[in-house]
């Protein structure tokens, strides 16, 4: 039997997007996973800083934040 730590269980309840392209700007399986998390009612967060605003790698993250989504830092994730 595999024991699951409480911290791991908490992480499974949310989906954190590290970096993802917008549709048509690059291949991104994480974009699909992010949409599935929404369908399943999972809490979604993105890692994003204003300094990433011109980096296409963070296009989906930027769009999510501009639509009112929550951006988090690595420290916030580690401390929760």
Secondary structure, DSSP 8 states (H G I E B T S, - for coil): -----HHHHHHHTEEEE-----TTSS--HHHHHHHHHHHTT-EEEEE--GGGTT-GGGHHHHHHHHTT-EEE-HHHHHT-
